[in-house]
Each structure stands twice: as structure tokens, then as C-alpha cells.
Amino acid sequence: MSNNRLFSFWNDLETCLKTGLPENETKNGGPSLFEAIYAKEDRLREFIHGMGGIQTS
């Protein structure tokens, strides 16, 4: 999940820190975080597995 979804957002971290604006899907008028995750079953599965992996670390 980190590579597929989050890595590109980290590229804009400096901009986010300077502006205080979101750098995720909503940046360009896209859906909210959870709307984006729930839009596709494989993306939701990846998110659930990612959260499960964080819990067991």
C-alpha cells in the first residue's frame, strides 16, 4: 500500500508543509480518502492488508 498509494504523496511533502493543503487524492479535486479507497475492491483489500501489517509490526 505504501508503494502503490502513499509514495507519490510523500513527493509533495514540502509543498504540503508550506501550504497546509492536502496532498492526497483531494489535491486535484478527486474523491476523499475513503471514497478513493472504497472505489475499487483491490484497493480496499490492499488498504486492509496494509493496516493489518502495521498492527502486527
PDB file of N, CA, C, O and CB in Angstrom:
ATOM      1  N   MET A   1       0.826  -1.179   0.000  1.00  0.00           N
ATOM      2  CA  MET A   1       0.000   0.000   0.000  1.00  0.00           C
ATOM      3  C   MET A   1       0.874   1.246   0.000  1.00  0.00           C
ATOM      4  O   MET A   1       0.572   2.217  -0.695  1.00  0.00           O
ATOM      5  CB  MET A   1      -0.942  -0.004   1.200  1.00  0.00           C
ATOM      6  N   SER A   2       1.936   1.225   0.762  1.00  0.00           N
ATOM      7  CA  SER A   2       2.800   2.405   0.826  1.00  0.00           C
ATOM      8  C   SER A   2       3.385   2.740  -0.537  1.00  0.00           C
ATOM      9  O   SER A   2       3.387   3.901  -0.944  1.00  0.00           O
ATOM     10  CB  SER A   2       3.924   2.186   1.833  1.00  0.00           C
ATOM     11  N   ASN A   3       3.877   1.739  -1.240  1.00  0.00           N
ATOM     12  CA  ASN A   3       4.446   1.981  -2.569  1.00  0.00           C
ATOM     13  C   ASN A   3       3.381   2.391  -3.571  1.00  0.00           C
ATOM     14  O   ASN A   3       3.571   3.352  -4.317  1.00  0.00           O
ATOM     15  CB  ASN A   3       5.170   0.740  -3.068  1.00  0.00           C
ATOM     16  N   ASN A   4       2.282   1.690  -3.599  1.00  0.00           N
ATOM     17  CA  ASN A   4       1.256   1.919  -4.620  1.00  0.00           C
ATOM     18  C   ASN A   4       0.457   3.193  -4.408  1.00  0.00           C
ATOM     19  O   ASN A   4       0.053   3.832  -5.379  1.00  0.00           O
ATOM     20  CB  ASN A   4       0.320   0.759  -4.661  1.00  0.00           C
ATOM     21  N   ARG A   5       0.225   3.569  -3.180  1.00  0.00           N
ATOM     22  CA  ARG A   5      -0.674   4.699  -2.937  1.00  0.00           C
ATOM     23  C   ARG A   5       0.015   5.895  -2.295  1.00  0.00           C
ATOM     24  O   ARG A   5      -0.201   7.028  -2.723  1.00  0.00           O
ATOM     25  CB  ARG A   5      -1.809   4.261  -2.066  1.00  0.00           C
ATOM     26  N   LEU A   6       0.820   5.672  -1.301  1.00  0.00           N
ATOM     27  CA  LEU A   6       1.324   6.769  -0.487  1.00  0.00           C
ATOM     28  C   LEU A   6       2.621   7.410  -0.982  1.00  0.00           C
ATOM     29  O   LEU A   6       2.869   8.587  -0.719  1.00  0.00           O
ATOM     30  CB  LEU A   6       1.530   6.286   0.884  1.00  0.00           C
ATOM     31  N   PHE A   7       3.437   6.652  -1.688  1.00  0.00           N
ATOM     32  CA  PHE A   7       4.753   7.161  -2.075  1.00  0.00           C
ATOM     33  C   PHE A   7       4.662   8.467  -2.856  1.00  0.00           C
ATOM     34  O   PHE A   7       5.419   9.401  -2.592  1.00  0.00           O
ATOM     35  CB  PHE A   7       5.486   6.124  -2.902  1.00  0.00           C
ATOM     36  N   SER A   8       3.753   8.539  -3.802  1.00  0.00           N
ATOM     37  CA  SER A   8       3.655   9.759  -4.615  1.00  0.00           C
ATOM     38  C   SER A   8       3.251  10.968  -3.777  1.00  0.00           C
ATOM     39  O   SER A   8       3.661  12.089  -4.078  1.00  0.00           O
ATOM     40  CB  SER A   8       2.649   9.560  -5.748  1.00  0.00           C
ATOM     41  N   PHE A   9       2.464  10.761  -2.745  1.00  0.00           N
ATOM     42  CA  PHE A   9       2.063  11.876  -1.884  1.00  0.00           C
ATOM     43  C   PHE A   9       3.251  12.420  -1.089  1.00  0.00           C
ATOM     44  O   PHE A   9       3.325  13.619  -0.822  1.00  0.00           O
ATOM     45  CB  PHE A   9       0.950  11.432  -0.925  1.00  0.00           C
ATOM     46  N   TRP A  10       4.169  11.546  -0.717  1.00  0.00           N
ATOM     47  CA  TRP A  10       5.344  11.990   0.039  1.00  0.00           C
ATOM     48  C   TRP A  10       6.245  12.878  -0.808  1.00  0.00           C
ATOM     49  O   TRP A  10       6.993  13.692  -0.266  1.00  0.00           O
ATOM     50  CB  TRP A  10       6.134  10.785   0.553  1.00  0.00           C
ATOM     51  N   ASN A  11       6.187  12.735  -2.124  1.00  0.00           N
ATOM     52  CA  ASN A  11       6.979  13.592  -3.003  1.00  0.00           C
ATOM     53  C   ASN A  11       6.598  15.058  -2.846  1.00  0.00           C
ATOM     54  O   ASN A  11       7.422  15.937  -3.100  1.00  0.00           O
ATOM     55  CB  ASN A  11       6.806  13.163  -4.453  1.00  0.00           C
ATOM     56  N   ASP A  12       5.377  15.334  -2.438  1.00  0.00           N
ATOM     57  CA  ASP A  12       4.882  16.695  -2.288  1.00  0.00           C
ATOM     58  C   ASP A  12       4.846  17.153  -0.834  1.00  0.00           C
ATOM     59  O   ASP A  12       4.137  18.103  -0.501  1.00  0.00           O
ATOM     60  CB  ASP A  12       3.507  16.805  -2.885  1.00  0.00           C
ATOM     61  N   LEU A  13       5.601  16.489   0.030  1.00  0.00           N
ATOM     62  CA  LEU A  13       5.590  16.818   1.454  1.00  0.00           C
ATOM     63  C   LEU A  13       5.988  18.271   1.699  1.00  0.00           C
ATOM     64  O   LEU A  13       5.356  18.956   2.503  1.00  0.00           O
ATOM     65  CB  LEU A  13       6.528  15.887   2.215  1.00  0.00           C
ATOM     66  N   GLU A  14       7.026  18.747   1.018  1.00  0.00           N
ATOM     67  CA  GLU A  14       7.477  20.123   1.227  1.00  0.00           C
ATOM     68  C   GLU A  14       6.359  21.117   0.914  1.00  0.00           C
ATOM     69  O   GLU A  14       6.147  22.070   1.664  1.00  0.00           O
ATOM     70  CB  GLU A  14       8.709  20.421   0.357  1.00  0.00           C
ATOM     71  N   THR A  15       5.649  20.898  -0.182  1.00  0.00           N
ATOM     72  CA  THR A  15       4.535  21.764  -0.560  1.00  0.00           C
ATOM     73  C   THR A  15       3.445  21.724   0.504  1.00  0.00           C
ATOM     74  O   THR A  15       2.898  22.758   0.887  1.00  0.00           O
ATOM     75  CB  THR A  15       3.963  21.346  -1.925  1.00  0.00           C
ATOM     76  N   CYS A  16       3.140  20.533   0.970  1.00  0.00           N
ATOM     77  CA  CYS A  16       2.114  20.366   1.998  1.00  0.00           C
ATOM     78  C   CYS A  16       2.479  21.124   3.270  1.00  0.00           C
ATOM     79  O   CYS A  16       1.635  21.789   3.870  1.00  0.00           O
ATOM     80  CB  CYS A  16       1.911  18.883   2.312  1.00  0.00           C
ATOM     81  N   LEU A  17       3.720  21.020   3.667  1.00  0.00           N
ATOM     82  CA  LEU A  17       4.157  21.701   4.891  1.00  0.00           C
ATOM     83  C   LEU A  17       4.112  23.220   4.735  1.00  0.00           C
ATOM     84  O   LEU A  17       3.809  23.940   5.686  1.00  0.00           O
ATOM     85  CB  LEU A  17       5.574  21.259   5.267  1.00  0.00           C
ATOM     86  N   LYS A  18       4.415  23.698   3.536  1.00  0.00           N
ATOM     87  CA  LYS A  18       4.405  25.144   3.297  1.00  0.00           C
ATOM     88  C   LYS A  18       2.991  25.709   3.187  1.00  0.00           C
ATOM     89  O   LYS A  18       2.710  26.801   3.680  1.00  0.00           O
ATOM     90  CB  LYS A  18       5.178  25.463   2.032  1.00  0.00           C
ATOM     91  N   THR A  19       2.098  24.951   2.532  1.00  0.00           N
ATOM     92  CA  THR A  19       0.758  25.470   2.268  1.00  0.00           C
ATOM     93  C   THR A  19      -0.282  25.025   3.281  1.00  0.00           C
ATOM     94  O   THR A  19      -1.264  25.730   3.511  1.00  0.00           O
ATOM     95  CB  THR A  19       0.321  25.055   0.909  1.00  0.00           C
ATOM     96  N   GLY A  20      -0.076  23.859   3.890  1.00  0.00           N
ATOM     97  CA  GLY A  20      -1.065  23.308   4.805  1.00  0.00           C
ATOM     98  C   GLY A  20      -2.229  22.655   4.076  1.00  0.00           C
ATOM     99  O   GLY A  20      -3.216  22.264   4.699  1.00  0.00           O
ATOM    100  N   LEU A  21      -2.116  22.536   2.755  1.00  0.00           N
ATOM    101  CA  LEU A  21      -3.184  21.929   1.959  1.00  0.00           C
ATOM    102  C   LEU A  21      -2.932  20.438   1.786  1.00  0.00           C
ATOM    103  O   LEU A  21      -1.784  19.997   1.847  1.00  0.00           O
ATOM    104  CB  LEU A  21      -3.297  22.616   0.583  1.00  0.00           C
ATOM    105  N   PRO A  22      -3.985  19.655   1.572  1.00  0.00           N
ATOM    106  CA  PRO A  22      -3.813  18.218   1.403  1.00  0.00           C
ATOM    107  C   PRO A  22      -3.021  17.885   0.143  1.00  0.00           C
ATOM    108  O   PRO A  22      -3.086  18.608  -0.851  1.00  0.00           O
ATOM    109  CB  PRO A  22      -5.167  17.534   1.359  1.00  0.00           C
ATOM    110  N   GLU A  23      -2.283  16.798   0.192  1.00  0.00           N
ATOM    111  CA  GLU A  23      -1.524  16.322  -0.957  1.00  0.00           C
ATOM    112  C   GLU A  23      -1.944  14.900  -1.334  1.00  0.00           C
ATOM    113  O   GLU A  23      -1.151  14.145  -1.897  1.00  0.00           O
ATOM    114  CB  GLU A  23      -0.018  16.372  -0.659  1.00  0.00           C
ATOM    115  N   ASN A  24      -3.175  14.544  -1.028  1.00  0.00           N
ATOM    116  CA  ASN A  24      -3.671  13.215  -1.390  1.00  0.00           C
ATOM    117  C   ASN A  24      -4.610  13.332  -2.589  1.00  0.00           C
ATOM    118  O   ASN A  24      -4.478  14.264  -3.383  1.00  0.00           O
ATOM    119  CB  ASN A  24      -4.398  12.544  -0.186  1.00  0.00           C
ATOM    120  N   GLU A  25      -5.552  12.408  -2.733  1.00  0.00           N
ATOM    121  CA  GLU A  25      -6.462  12.401  -3.884  1.00  0.00           C
ATOM    122  C   GLU A  25      -7.253  13.702  -4.019  1.00  0.00           C
ATOM    123  O   GLU A  25      -7.612  14.095  -5.130  1.00  0.00           O
ATOM    124  CB  GLU A  25      -7.423  11.236  -3.771  1.00  0.00           C
ATOM    125  N   THR A  26      -7.524  14.363  -2.912  1.00  0.00           N
ATOM    126  CA  THR A  26      -8.340  15.579  -2.959  1.00  0.00           C
ATOM    127  C   THR A  26      -7.584  16.772  -3.537  1.00  0.00           C
ATOM    128  O   THR A  26      -8.193  17.795  -3.852  1.00  0.00           O
ATOM    129  CB  THR A  26      -8.836  15.920  -1.570  1.00  0.00           C
ATOM    130  N   LYS A  27      -6.279  16.652  -3.679  1.00  0.00           N
ATOM    131  CA  LYS A  27      -5.440  17.743  -4.171  1.00  0.00           C
ATOM    132  C   LYS A  27      -5.933  18.290  -5.509  1.00  0.00           C
ATOM    133  O   LYS A  27      -5.967  19.504  -5.707  1.00  0.00           O
ATOM    134  CB  LYS A  27      -4.004  17.272  -4.309  1.00  0.00           C
ATOM    135  N   ASN A  28      -6.308  17.421  -6.407  1.00  0.00           N
ATOM    136  CA  ASN A  28      -6.739  17.826  -7.745  1.00  0.00           C
ATOM    137  C   ASN A  28      -8.242  17.666  -7.943  1.00  0.00           C
ATOM    138  O   ASN A  28      -8.710  17.426  -9.056  1.00  0.00           O
ATOM    139  CB  ASN A  28      -6.001  17.020  -8.793  1.00  0.00           C
ATOM    140  N   GLY A  29      -8.992  17.803  -6.854  1.00  0.00           N
ATOM    141  CA  GLY A  29     -10.443  17.697  -6.942  1.00  0.00           C
ATOM    142  C   GLY A  29     -10.967  16.275  -6.955  1.00  0.00           C
ATOM    143  O   GLY A  29     -12.122  16.037  -7.308  1.00  0.00           O
ATOM    144  N   GLY A  30     -10.119  15.325  -6.572  1.00  0.00           N
ATOM    145  CA  GLY A  30     -10.530  13.928  -6.545  1.00  0.00           C
ATOM    146  C   GLY A  30     -11.386  13.616  -5.329  1.00  0.00           C
ATOM    147  O   GLY A  30     -11.703  14.503  -4.536  1.00  0.00           O
ATOM    148  N   PRO A  31     -11.751  12.367  -5.190  1.00  0.00           N
ATOM    149  CA  PRO A  31     -12.596  11.958  -4.064  1.00  0.00           C
ATOM    150  C   PRO A  31     -11.835  12.022  -2.745  1.00  0.00           C
ATOM    151  O   PRO A  31     -10.609  12.121  -2.721  1.00  0.00           O
ATOM    152  CB  PRO A  31     -13.131  10.544  -4.288  1.00  0.00           C
ATOM    153  N   SER A  32     -12.584  11.965  -1.656  1.00  0.00           N
ATOM    154  CA  SER A  32     -11.952  11.945  -0.339  1.00  0.00           C
ATOM    155  C   SER A  32     -11.171  10.648  -0.162  1.00  0.00           C
ATOM    156  O   SER A  32     -11.306   9.712  -0.950  1.00  0.00           O
ATOM    157  CB  SER A  32     -13.010  12.102   0.783  1.00  0.00           C
ATOM    158  N   LEU A  33     -10.360  10.612   0.879  1.00  0.00           N
ATOM    159  CA  LEU A  33      -9.507   9.458   1.153  1.00  0.00           C
ATOM    160  C   LEU A  33     -10.275   8.139   1.108  1.00  0.00           C
ATOM    161  O   LEU A  33      -9.901   7.225   0.373  1.00  0.00           O
ATOM    162  CB  LEU A  33      -8.847   9.616   2.506  1.00  0.00           C
ATOM    163  N   PHE A  34     -11.338   8.043   1.884  1.00  0.00           N
ATOM    164  CA  PHE A  34     -12.051   6.773   1.965  1.00  0.00           C
ATOM    165  C   PHE A  34     -12.914   6.504   0.737  1.00  0.00           C
ATOM    166  O   PHE A  34     -13.141   5.343   0.395  1.00  0.00           O
ATOM    167  CB  PHE A  34     -12.911   6.749   3.201  1.00  0.00           C
ATOM    168  N   GLU A  35     -13.391   7.528   0.079  1.00  0.00           N
ATOM    169  CA  GLU A  35     -14.093   7.317  -1.195  1.00  0.00           C
ATOM    170  C   GLU A  35     -13.135   6.705  -2.208  1.00  0.00           C
ATOM    171  O   GLU A  35     -13.518   5.811  -2.963  1.00  0.00           O
ATOM    172  CB  GLU A  35     -14.680   8.655  -1.739  1.00  0.00           C
ATOM    173  N   ALA A  36     -11.908   7.173  -2.229  1.00  0.00           N
ATOM    174  CA  ALA A  36     -10.906   6.635  -3.155  1.00  0.00           C
ATOM    175  C   ALA A  36     -10.561   5.190  -2.814  1.00  0.00           C
ATOM    176  O   ALA A  36     -10.447   4.350  -3.706  1.00  0.00           O
ATOM    177  CB  ALA A  36      -9.636   7.495  -3.131  1.00  0.00           C
ATOM    178  N   ILE A  37     -10.397   4.901  -1.537  1.00  0.00           N
ATOM    179  CA  ILE A  37     -10.036   3.537  -1.125  1.00  0.00           C
ATOM    180  C   ILE A  37     -11.181   2.569  -1.398  1.00  0.00           C
ATOM    181  O   ILE A  37     -10.942   1.460  -1.876  1.00  0.00           O
ATOM    182  CB  ILE A  37      -9.661   3.503   0.369  1.00  0.00           C
ATOM    183  N   TYR A  38     -12.407   2.958  -1.109  1.00  0.00           N
ATOM    184  CA  TYR A  38     -13.551   2.068  -1.278  1.00  0.00           C
ATOM    185  C   TYR A  38     -14.039   1.980  -2.726  1.00  0.00           C
ATOM    186  O   TYR A  38     -14.913   1.165  -3.024  1.00  0.00           O
ATOM    187  CB  TYR A  38     -14.680   2.527  -0.397  1.00  0.00           C
ATOM    188  N   ALA A  39     -13.498   2.794  -3.628  1.00  0.00           N
ATOM    189  CA  ALA A  39     -13.959   2.810  -5.013  1.00  0.00           C
ATOM    190  C   ALA A  39     -13.616   1.519  -5.757  1.00  0.00           C
ATOM    191  O   ALA A  39     -14.331   1.113  -6.673  1.00  0.00           O
ATOM    192  CB  ALA A  39     -13.358   3.993  -5.740  1.00  0.00           C
ATOM    193  N   LYS A  40     -12.527   0.886  -5.359  1.00  0.00           N
ATOM    194  CA  LYS A  40     -12.102  -0.345  -6.037  1.00  0.00           C
ATOM    195  C   LYS A  40     -11.822  -1.419  -5.002  1.00  0.00           C
ATOM    196  O   LYS A  40     -11.161  -1.170  -3.993  1.00  0.00           O
ATOM    197  CB  LYS A  40     -10.845  -0.098  -6.916  1.00  0.00           C
ATOM    198  N   GLU A  41     -12.328  -2.604  -5.259  1.00  0.00           N
ATOM    199  CA  GLU A  41     -12.189  -3.692  -4.293  1.00  0.00           C
ATOM    200  C   GLU A  41     -10.728  -4.047  -4.041  1.00  0.00           C
ATOM    201  O   GLU A  41     -10.351  -4.301  -2.897  1.00  0.00           O
ATOM    202  CB  GLU A  41     -12.941  -4.921  -4.779  1.00  0.00           C
ATOM    203  N   ASP A  42      -9.902  -4.071  -5.076  1.00  0.00           N
ATOM    204  CA  ASP A  42      -8.498  -4.426  -4.877  1.00  0.00           C
ATOM    205  C   ASP A  42      -7.760  -3.355  -4.067  1.00  0.00           C
ATOM    206  O   ASP A  42      -6.854  -3.681  -3.300  1.00  0.00           O
ATOM    207  CB  ASP A  42      -7.808  -4.630  -6.232  1.00  0.00           C
ATOM    208  N   ARG A  43      -8.133  -2.097  -4.227  1.00  0.00           N
ATOM    209  CA  ARG A  43      -7.531  -1.017  -3.442  1.00  0.00           C
ATOM    210  C   ARG A  43      -7.941  -1.131  -1.973  1.00  0.00           C
ATOM    211  O   ARG A  43      -7.125  -0.904  -1.080  1.00  0.00           O
ATOM    212  CB  ARG A  43      -7.944   0.360  -4.009  1.00  0.00           C
ATOM    213  N   LEU A  44      -9.196  -1.479  -1.725  1.00  0.00           N
ATOM    214  CA  LEU A  44      -9.668  -1.671  -0.357  1.00  0.00           C
ATOM    215  C   LEU A  44      -8.958  -2.846   0.292  1.00  0.00           C
ATOM    216  O   LEU A  44      -8.550  -2.762   1.451  1.00  0.00           O
ATOM    217  CB  LEU A  44     -11.184  -1.891  -0.333  1.00  0.00           C
ATOM    218  N   ARG A  45      -8.808  -3.933  -0.439  1.00  0.00           N
ATOM    219  CA  ARG A  45      -8.113  -5.107   0.093  1.00  0.00           C
ATOM    220  C   ARG A  45      -6.669  -4.748   0.442  1.00  0.00           C
ATOM    221  O   ARG A  45      -6.170  -5.140   1.497  1.00  0.00           O
ATOM    222  CB  ARG A  45      -8.149  -6.275  -0.928  1.00  0.00           C
ATOM    223  N   GLU A  46      -6.006  -4.012  -0.429  1.00  0.00           N
ATOM    224  CA  GLU A  46      -4.635  -3.584  -0.177  1.00  0.00           C
ATOM    225  C   GLU A  46      -4.559  -2.705   1.078  1.00  0.00           C
ATOM    226  O   GLU A  46      -3.638  -2.852   1.882  1.00  0.00           O
ATOM    227  CB  GLU A  46      -4.082  -2.825  -1.396  1.00  0.00           C
ATOM    228  N   PHE A  47      -5.515  -1.801   1.244  1.00  0.00           N
ATOM    229  CA  PHE A  47      -5.564  -0.935   2.425  1.00  0.00           C
ATOM    230  C   PHE A  47      -5.745  -1.763   3.694  1.00  0.00           C
ATOM    231  O   PHE A  47      -5.049  -1.543   4.685  1.00  0.00           O
ATOM    232  CB  PHE A  47      -6.705   0.092   2.295  1.00  0.00           C
ATOM    233  N   ILE A  48      -6.672  -2.709   3.664  1.00  0.00           N
ATOM    234  CA  ILE A  48      -6.934  -3.558   4.841  1.00  0.00           C
ATOM    235  C   ILE A  48      -5.692  -4.366   5.194  1.00  0.00           C
ATOM    236  O   ILE A  48      -5.336  -4.473   6.367  1.00  0.00           O
ATOM    237  CB  ILE A  48      -8.134  -4.509   4.579  1.00  0.00           C
ATOM    238  N   HIS A  49      -5.040  -4.929   4.202  1.00  0.00           N
ATOM    239  CA  HIS A  49      -3.817  -5.696   4.469  1.00  0.00           C
ATOM    240  C   HIS A  49      -2.707  -4.789   5.001  1.00  0.00           C
ATOM    241  O   HIS A  49      -1.945  -5.185   5.883  1.00  0.00           O
ATOM    242  CB  HIS A  49      -3.343  -6.417   3.190  1.00  0.00           C
ATOM    243  N   GLY A  50      -2.619  -3.578   4.465  1.00  0.00           N
ATOM    244  CA  GLY A  50      -1.619  -2.623   4.961  1.00  0.00           C
ATOM    245  C   GLY A  50      -1.849  -2.257   6.409  1.00  0.00           C
ATOM    246  O   GLY A  50      -0.904  -2.191   7.195  1.00  0.00           O
ATOM    247  N   MET A  51      -3.110  -2.017   6.773  1.00  0.00           N
ATOM    248  CA  MET A  51      -3.420  -1.678   8.165  1.00  0.00           C
ATOM    249  C   MET A  51      -3.180  -2.868   9.079  1.00  0.00           C
ATOM    250  O   MET A  51      -2.718  -2.702  10.208  1.00  0.00           O
ATOM    251  CB  MET A  51      -4.871  -1.203   8.293  1.00  0.00           C
ATOM    252  N   GLY A  52      -3.490  -4.066   8.598  1.00  0.00           N
ATOM    253  CA  GLY A  52      -3.222  -5.271   9.389  1.00  0.00           C
ATOM    254  C   GLY A  52      -1.722  -5.473   9.604  1.00  0.00           C
ATOM    255  O   GLY A  52      -1.293  -5.893  10.679  1.00  0.00           O
ATOM    256  N   GLY A  53      -0.930  -5.172   8.573  1.00  0.00           N
ATOM    257  CA  GLY A  53       0.517  -5.292   8.678  1.00  0.00           C
ATOM    258  C   GLY A  53       1.092  -4.320   9.697  1.00  0.00           C
ATOM    259  O   GLY A  53       2.022  -4.658  10.429  1.00  0.00           O
ATOM    260  N   ILE A  54       0.545  -3.127   9.742  1.00  0.00           N
ATOM    261  CA  ILE A  54       1.014  -2.123  10.719  1.00  0.00           C
ATOM    262  C   ILE A  54       0.706  -2.584  12.132  1.00  0.00           C
ATOM    263  O   ILE A  54       1.517  -2.393  13.038  1.00  0.00           O
ATOM    264  CB  ILE A  54       0.358  -0.743  10.457  1.00  0.00           C
ATOM    265  N   GLN A  55      -0.464  -3.193  12.330  1.00  0.00           N
ATOM    266  CA  GLN A  55      -0.855  -3.643  13.676  1.00  0.00           C
ATOM    267  C   GLN A  55       0.037  -4.746  14.195  1.00  0.00           C
ATOM    268  O   GLN A  55       0.288  -4.823  15.398  1.00  0.00           O
ATOM    269  CB  GLN A  55      -2.288  -4.120  13.674  1.00  0.00           C
ATOM    270  N   THR A  56       0.521  -5.600  13.313  1.00  0.00           N
ATOM    271  CA  THR A  56       1.308  -6.751  13.763  1.00  0.00           C
ATOM    272  C   THR A  56       2.793  -6.440  13.852  1.00  0.00           C
ATOM    273  O   THR A  56       3.567  -7.275  14.319  1.00  0.00           O
ATOM    274  CB  THR A  56       1.092  -7.922  12.833  1.00  0.00           C
ATOM    275  N   SER A  57       3.206  -5.259  13.413  1.00  0.00           N
ATOM    276  CA  SER A  57       4.637  -4.902  13.452  1.00  0.00           C
ATOM    277  C   SER A  57       5.096  -4.582  14.844  1.00  0.00           C
ATOM    278  O   SER A  57       6.267  -4.264  15.050  1.00  0.00           O
ATOM    279  CB  SER A  57       4.919  -3.721  12.550  1.00  0.00           C
TER     280      SER A  57
END
